[in-house]
Amino acid sequence: MSSTDVPTREELVRRVAELAPALKKHANWSEQNRRVHDESIEALAEAGVFKLRRPKRYGGYEADTRTLVDVATEIGRADGSTSWVASVYWIPTWMACHFPEAVQDEVFSTPDVRVCGTLSPSAMAAPVDGGVVVNGKWGFISGALHAQWQEIIAILVPPEGQPYPIMALVPLSDLLIVDDWDTAGLRGTGSVSTVAQDVFIPAERVLPLPAVLEGQGGAAGSIYRSPLLPVASVSSVGTLVGMAKSAQDSFLKRLPDRKITYTAYESQREAPITHHQVAESAMKIDEAQFHAHRLATLVDTKVADGSPWKLDERAIARADLGAVVRLAKESIDILASASGGSSIYHGIPIQRIARDVAAVNLHALMHPNTNTELYGRVLCGLEPNTLYI
C-alpha cells in the first residue's frame, strides 16, 4: 500500500460518523448481552478503524494520534462501549509492532486483526527451552471476545537474578475465556477475564516490559518509537470526549418536549437553570477536547522530531489523560442530573452514558486523582513512584 492509499483524518472521521446510526442501534443490545455487537465490529473493520495503528507494510495506516482522538470521539458519540473497545485494540496493536518482524508477519497475516491486552502483571512465567510457560489470569480484557491475539504481562522468574515483568503475545485460542463481565458501566465492552494454564510462548514472542514502556522496540522516527504510557493515554481520551458529546446530543434532543414537573415551565429549555447547566456542560466538553488535542499534539510532535521524552512531558501526558476523564464525567453528570426522573429508563441513552463514564473514572490508569498526583509529584521535583509513566 502506498502513502496515497492512506485515507486522511477527515475521511476516516467521516467514515465513522456515517456508522453512527448502526452503532446506536446496537448500543442497547450490547449492554444487555455484555459485548459489542458483531455487526458493529464488522462496520468498524470496513471503515478501517482496526488499521489505524497497523504498519503500512501490512496494509495499515500508521495514523497519528490526533486521528485516534478524532475517530474515537465520533465512535464514542454513537456508543461509548464500542469506542472503548476500538481504542483498546489500538494500544496492544501498537505494542505488537515492537516484536521481531517474523512475529509481526504472523500477527498481521490476519486482515483487520484485533489484539486485546492488559498492563497488569497478574501471571507468572517460567523459563523453558525455547521460551516460557505462563500461568495466570488477567481481568478487564476489553474486546477479548472479538480478538485473535492477546498481549499479556507476566512476571518472569529466571534461574538467577531478580524476577522482572515481560510482555508476550498469545493467540486467544491458547487462553481460556471466563465470562465474568457483569458490571454497572461499560457493560457492552465484553471485558471478560482470560486464563493461561501452562501456556508455552516461544522466545520470539516475549519481550522485557521495561523496553516497551520506554518505546525502545520501534524503528526510529516511526509512530512506534514513543514511551508506552503517553501512547496509551492518547489512544483512550477520544472515547471520553465522544461520551460527553453523546450526552449533550441526548439531552438536547429531549429538551424541547420536556416539562419541569411541579413548576410552571412547559418546556425545560425556557428555564434559566437549564441555560446554566447546558453552558457549563458544553464548556467542560471544550476543556476536555483541549486536553485531548494537547496530548495528541505532544505525542505527534515528539514522533515527528524524534527528540527524547522528558520526565515532565511524560507526567503531563498522564495529567492530560486524567483531566479529560474528569471533565467528561463532570460534563455528563451535569446533564444527567438535569434529565429528570424519566431518564432512568433503559431506553434513554443518558443513563447508560453516565454509568459508562463513571466506570472509566474508576480505571486504575485513568483515574483523575492518580494522574493529577503523579503530575504534581514530578512538579515538586520528586521521582515518579511508578513504572507507568
N, C-alpha and C positions, 0 to 999 in steps of 0.2 A: 504493500500500500504506500503510495506516495503522499507527501505532505498535502497535496492538493485534494486528496480524498478525505482528509480530516475535516469534519464539519466545524463551523465556527461556534463560538459560545452562544451567539444569538440563535443559530439554527438548532442547537441542542436544547436550549431553553424553550424554543417554540415547539419542538417535538414533544417534550414532556408536558407542556401546557395543554397541548391537544389531547393528552391522555387523561386529563383531569376528570371528565365525566365518567370514564370507565373505572378509574381508581376510586372515585367517590362512591360509585355504585356498589363496589365490593367491600367498602370500609366496614359496614356492619357485619357482613359475613365473616370477614377476617377476625373481627373482635370476638364473635360468637364461637368461631372454630379455632381461635388461638393460633393463627398462622396467616401469612399473606396468601391471598387467592392465587391459584395457578395462572389465571388469565392476567392478573396484574404483573406477575413475574415475566410472562411472555411479552406483554406490552412494553415493559421496561427494556427487555432484551432487544426487541425490534427497534426501539428508539435509540439504542446504542449506549444505554446507561451503564452496562457492565463492561464497556470498552474504555471507559474514561481513564482508568489507571493501567490498562493493559498496554504493554510495549507496542510501539508501531511495527516492529518487525514481526509481530504476531497478529497484525491487523487491528491493533488498538489505536487509541487517540493520544495517549500520554498528555491528557488535558492538564492545564494549570489549575491551581486550587481555587482561583476566582470562579472558574467554570463549575467546580464542585459545589461551591456555595450557592451559586445562582440556580443550578439544576436541582439541588436538594430543596431549595426554597420552593420551587414550583411543585415538586412532588409532595412536599410537606403541606403545601396549601391544599392539596387534594386529600391526602391521608398521611397522618404522622407516622403510623406504624410501617407503612410501605416505604416511606422516605428513610426511616431509621434503618431498615434492613438494607436498602440500597447503599446508604452511606457507610454502613458497617462493612459491606463487601469491599468497598474501595480501599479500606485500610489493610486487611490481610492480602489483598491482591497486590498492593504496593510492596508489602513485606516479602511476598513471594519472589519479587524481582531482585532480591538480594542473594538468592541461591545461585549455584553454578548454572551455566547455560543449559546443560543437559537436563537438569531438574525443571527449568523453565520450559524447555521443549515439551516435557511430559505434562506439566500443568496446563499449558496454553494450547495443547493439541485439541482440547475441547472447546468448540465455539461457545462464546459467551459464558465461559467458565465462571463459576461463583465460588469464592473462597471465604469461608467464615473463620472466626478466630477469637482469640482472647489474649489478654496480657496477664492473666492470673496464673501463677506457678503452683497449681494445685495438683501436681502429679510428680512422680519420681521416675528417674531414668537410670538404668544400669548399663554400663558399657559391656558390649559383647563383640565377638568377631564381626567386623563389617558394619557396625552401627551401634544402636542402643535398643534396649527393650524398655517400654514405658508402661506404667500402671498408674491410674488415677482417674479423677473425674473433674470436669470443667462445667461450671454453671453459666447461665445467661448467654448461651451461644446463639445469638440472633442470626436468623437466616439459615440455620443448620438443615432445616427440612427441605431447602431448595439448593443446597451447596453440594459440590462434588469433592471439595477438599476442605480440611480444617488446618489452620495454623495453630499449633499448641505451644504452651510453655510448660517446662518441667524442670525440676532440679536434678542435675546430673551429679552422681556421687562417684568420682573417679577412684581408682585403686590407691592413688596417692594424691595428696593435696586437698584443698578445700572444695566442698560442693559449690556448684555455680549454676545459674539458670541458662537453659538452652531454649532455642526456638526450633521447631520442626514442622514439616508438612506431612500430613497423613490423609490418605483417601478416606472419605466419610464411610465407605464400605468396610473399613477396618475398625470402626468405632461402634459402640452400642449407643443408641439414642434413647434417652429417658424422657418420656413425655410428662414433664413435671411443671410446665408453664401454665399456671393458673393464678393470675395476678389482677390487681386493681387497675393498672395502667400499662400501656404498650402491649395490650393483650394480643394484638394482631401480629406481633413480630415473631411469634413462634420461637422464643428464646429458650429453648429446651436445654437440658444438660446432655453431655456426651461422656462416655466412659471408655477408657482403654484398659484392656485386660491382656497383659503380656503381648503387647503390640510391638513387633520389630520394625524399626525405622532405619533404613540404610544411612550410612555416614554422610552421603552427599546431600541428604535432606535434613541435615542437622547443622545449626549454626549457634555460636555463643550469643545469647541475648544482648549483652552489652554492646557488641559490634553493631547490631541492628538499631539499638537505641541511639547510637551515635551516627547512624546513617553511613557506615563505612563500607557497605556492600554494593552500593550503586556506582555506576560509572560517573566519573567527574563531569559536571556540567549538565547532568540529567535530573529529572524530577525525582529520581530515586536516591539522590545524594543529599539528604537532609536528616536531621535528628527525627526519630520516630514520633515523639510526642507533639511537636508543632504540626506535623503532617496529620496525625490522628485528630488533633484538636480542630484543625480547619476542615477536615473531612466531615465533622459532625455538626458544625454550627448552622449550616443552611437549613437543616431539618427544623431547628428551633425557630428560626425566623419564619419558615413556612407555616409552622403550627400557629404562631401568633397571628399571621395574616389570615389563616383559615378561621380562627376565632373571630376576627374582625369581620370577615365576609359573612359568617353565620349570624353574627349579632345584627349587622346592618340589614341583612335580608329579612329578618323577623321584625325589625324595629317599627316600620310604619303601621303594622297591624296589631301591635301590642298596646294594650291599655296598661296603666299603672293602677292595679286593683286598690280599692278603698281610697282613691283620690279622684279629683276632677279631671285628670289628664286622660283624654280619649286616645291619645297617641303618645307613646313613651318619648318619641323624638321631640315633642314640644317641651319637655321638662328641662329646666336649666341643669339639673344634676346629671342628666344624660349627656348634655353637651360637654360637661367637665370630664365625665367618665370616658367618652369616646375620644376626646382630645388627648387626655392623659395616656390612654392606652396606645393611641397612634404614635405619640412621641416616644414612648418606650420601644415600640417596634422600630422606629427610626434609629434610636440609640443602639438597639441590638444589631441592626443591619450595619451600622457604622463599625462596631467592634468586629463583626464577622468579616467585613471587607478589609478592615485594617489588618486583621490576622492574615487574610489571603494575600494582601499586598506584601506583607513581611515575608511570608514563605516564598512567594513567587519571585520577589526581588533577590532573596538570598540564593535561590536556584539560578537565576539569570547571571548574577555577578560572581557566584562561586566563592564568596567570602566566608570565612569561618563564622560559626554562630557564637555570639557572646552569651554569657550566662544571663544577663538581663533581658536579652531578646527571647531566650527560651522561657524565662519566667513570665514575660509579658504575653507570650503566646498562650500560656495556661490561664493568665488573668483575663485575656480577651474571651477565651472559652467560657470561663465562669461568668463573665459579665453578660454574654449572650444568653446563657441558660437562665440567669437571674431575671434579666429584663423581659425575656419571653414569658416566663411564668408570671411576673408581675402584670404584664400587659393582659395576658389571658385571664388571670384571676379577677381583674377589674371588670372585664366584660362578663365573665361567668357569674359574678356576684350581682350584676345588673340585669341578668337574664330572666329572673323571676322563677316562681315555683314550677311552671310548666317545663322549664329547661332540664329538669331531672329525668324526663322520659328518654328512653334509649333512642328514639327517633330524632332527637335534637342533637346535632353534632357537637355543640359546645361542651356538653358534659363529658363526652369522650375525650375531647381535646384537653380539657382541664385535668383529667386523670392521667392522660399521656404525658403532659408536661410535668406533672408532679412526679411521675416515675423517673423521668430524665433527671430531675433535680436531685434524686437520691443516688444516682450513679456515682460510684466511687471516684472516677476520674473527671466527672463533670460537675460535681457539687460546687456551687459558687464559693462557699466558705473555705473549702480545701484549696481551691485555686487562688483565692484572694490572699489567704495566709501565706502560701508559697511565694507569691509575688512580694508581699510585704517583708517576708523573711530575707529575700535577696536584696531588697531595697535597704534593709537595715545592715547590710554588709555581712550577713551570715551565709554559710554554705547551705545549699538545699539539703533537706533531710529525707530525700527520696531519689531513687534512680530514674523516676518517671518525670523527667524534665527535658 
